[in-house]
């Protein structure tokens, strides 16, 4: 992940780790048409967030990702 995307992916994962969010809300906040700014896609591809039905939540890998960056504790 690039140095530009890393902080943005961290913010996205932290945001959905605080509480699961509706998919539409996540898309409104994080979707972009810029092909160089793939925050949502990177978080999904790396398994850091997942959507189950209409909700998006941080995965166990996402929680470990945050913990490694000092954003969450166990």
Secondary structure as UniProt FT lines:
FT   HELIX           3..18
FT   STRAND          21..22
FT   HELIX           23..30
FT   TURN            35..36
FT   HELIX           39..45
FT   TURN            46..47
FT   STRAND          49..52
FT   TURN            53..54
FT   STRAND          55..58
FT   HELIX           60..68
FT   TURN            69..70
//
